[in-house]
Amino acid sequence: MDHARRHGHLRVFCLGVTLDALTLAADILTVAIIAPDTYDDLFAHAVEENAEGSVPAHTFPFEENTLRWLSESTRLSPGAAAALRLAWTHRKLLDFER
């Protein structure tokens, strides 16, 4: 990942900071944008299970309907939901294709 970042194939952005008024938990909202080929190389050997147990992983397309479904499903923390909304809002700036 360090090599990918140094060569511009992975970029990390800070989207903001939130503070939950009820718990006083703070979140630093970040997003990592990985070039498609680099992503494939980095995660080619990812596993779904190891000695510690299973890791249920799912991929979802970064599309407006997916983000709406995730937000409405209450599967996300408020900070994660905010990060996704901000990433969607600024997706043109964050896109590797631009």
C-alpha positions as CSV (number, residue, x, y, z in Angstrom):
1,M,0.0,0.0,0.0
2,D,2.9,2.4,0.7
3,H,4.3,1.7,-2.7
4,A,0.8,2.3,-4.3
5,R,0.4,5.6,-2.4
6,R,3.9,6.8,-3.3
7,H,3.2,6.2,-7.0
8,G,-0.3,7.7,-7.0
9,H,-2.3,4.5,-7.2
10,L,-3.8,5.0,-3.8
11,R,-5.0,8.3,-2.4
12,V,-6.3,9.1,1.0
13,F,-8.5,12.0,1.8
14,C,-9.8,13.4,5.1
15,L,-13.5,14.3,4.7
16,G,-14.1,15.9,8.1
17,V,-14.5,15.2,11.8
18,T,-17.7,14.4,13.6
19,L,-18.7,14.3,17.3
20,D,-21.6,12.2,18.4
21,A,-23.6,14.4,20.8
22,L,-24.9,11.4,22.8
23,T,-21.7,9.4,23.3
24,L,-19.1,12.2,22.7
25,A,-17.4,9.7,20.4
26,A,-15.4,11.5,17.7
27,D,-14.7,10.2,14.2
28,I,-12.2,11.3,11.7
29,L,-13.9,10.6,8.4
30,T,-11.5,9.4,5.7
31,V,-11.7,7.7,2.4
32,A,-9.1,5.7,0.5
33,I,-9.3,5.6,-3.3
34,I,-7.5,2.7,-4.9
35,A,-6.9,2.3,-8.6
36,P,-8.8,-0.7,-9.9
37,D,-5.7,-2.8,-11.0
38,T,-3.9,-1.9,-7.7
39,Y,-7.0,-3.0,-5.7
40,D,-7.0,-6.3,-7.5
41,D,-3.3,-6.8,-6.8
42,L,-3.6,-5.8,-3.1
43,F,-6.5,-8.0,-2.3
44,A,-6.0,-11.0,-4.7
45,H,-5.2,-13.2,-1.7
46,A,-7.8,-12.0,0.7
47,V,-9.4,-14.9,2.6
48,E,-12.9,-15.4,4.0
49,E,-11.8,-17.6,6.8
50,N,-8.7,-18.1,8.9
51,A,-7.7,-19.7,12.3
52,E,-9.5,-16.9,14.2
53,G,-12.8,-17.5,12.3
54,S,-14.8,-16.3,9.3
55,V,-14.8,-12.8,7.9
56,P,-18.1,-12.2,6.2
57,A,-17.2,-9.8,3.4
58,H,-19.5,-8.4,0.7
59,T,-18.8,-6.0,-2.1
60,F,-21.3,-3.3,-3.0
61,P,-21.2,-1.0,-6.0
62,F,-20.5,2.7,-5.2
63,E,-23.9,3.9,-6.5
64,E,-26.5,6.2,-5.1
65,N,-29.1,3.4,-4.7
66,T,-26.6,1.3,-2.7
67,L,-25.8,4.2,-0.4
68,R,-29.5,4.9,0.1
69,W,-30.1,1.2,1.0
70,L,-27.2,1.1,3.4
71,S,-28.4,4.3,5.1
72,E,-31.9,3.1,5.5
73,S,-30.9,-0.3,6.7
74,T,-29.2,1.2,9.8
75,R,-26.2,-1.0,9.2
76,L,-23.9,2.0,9.4
77,S,-22.7,4.1,12.3
78,P,-23.5,7.8,11.9
79,G,-19.9,8.5,11.1
80,A,-19.7,5.8,8.4
81,A,-22.9,7.1,6.9
82,A,-21.6,10.6,6.9
83,A,-18.3,9.5,5.3
84,L,-20.2,7.7,2.5
85,R,-22.5,10.7,1.9
86,L,-19.4,13.0,1.7
87,A,-17.6,10.6,-0.6
88,W,-20.6,10.4,-2.9
89,T,-21.0,14.2,-2.9
90,H,-17.3,14.7,-3.9
91,R,-17.0,11.5,-6.1
92,K,-15.9,13.5,-9.1
93,L,-13.0,14.9,-7.2
94,L,-12.1,11.5,-5.8
95,D,-12.4,9.6,-9.0
96,F,-9.3,8.0,-10.6
97,E,-10.9,8.3,-14.0
98,R,-10.9,12.1,-14.1
